[in-house]
Amino acid sequence: MNIVSTYVGYVLDIIFGDPYCLPHPVIYIGKLIKFIENSIRNITKSRMGLKMGGFVLNFVVVIITYLTTYFILKISKGINYYFYIILNTLIIYTTLATKCLKDEAVKIYNVLKEGDITKARKQLSYIVGRDTQSLSKNEIIRAVVETVAENTVDGIISPMFYLFIGGAPLAMAYKAVNTLDSMIGYKNEKYIDIGFASAKIDDIANFIPARITAFVMALSSMFLGFDYKNSIKIAIRDRKNHKSPNCAYPEGAVAGALGIRLGGTNYYFGEKVYKPTIGDKLREIDEEDIIKTNKIMYLTSFLSLVIFSIVYIVIERCFFR
């Protein structure tokens, strides 16, 4: 663990995000997942076989990701310490997605301001799993707000949390867990068996970070002048109003802070999925809620970095010196 690398990596993410011209480690994790998934499907077709294969898939991908990152950094440290610091910083940078998340939300915000609903639906389809073809303007805004709130956990706070526990290798291992869930953690006919382990392991990995995120979102809301008391109230009250044991925490924190209602029925792969609502409809949702959610996300990322740093330093000084 290197505090300097962590802060520089965070700043690089804030400034540059994920440039499309550069290869991202998640791309290669995704290729590994696909290769092993296809291999498992060639070996077994039974439901139990696929479910067991899903656990093997997760174990192999996460271990390979962790060990690859660990040995790359170990070898680089043996070559040159400054080379190691640079490489460590760059790996940390790739595990965070603050600017990328903000940029995708702002793209949709800009299109909505132009009044192009069709283009907004298409733009939204790139970042959500739900069907977007027939969404209204308010439903598009709701989807963006939910996505930013939810992905504040798995795109920023969770990798940061594991970074402070086990350095860049553990943060990258978390990215493998999250990528597995994103690729195969669905409950449709194709993935319900082989993706079972991915969905459950991702839930476990995000369990603590999701609750930390809700708390820090409420703290951020206080600094930003939003309703931080309601943020805490809704995050706690509606924490079970989601099929995920984690997503309702950040969504509830944002919904409460902004006085809007999230959740509700969506369509996935043409199938209607009923979901409870999160938050109270104190006012109608509008485009500016996208910008407000981005502000909460940004400040939450910074405050979490500071809080994790303080806790890390205190633990290190008290127990390891």
Order of alpha helices (4+ residues) and beta strands (2+ residues): alpha-alpha-alpha-alpha-alpha-alpha-alpha-alpha-alpha-alpha-alpha-beta-beta-beta-beta-alpha
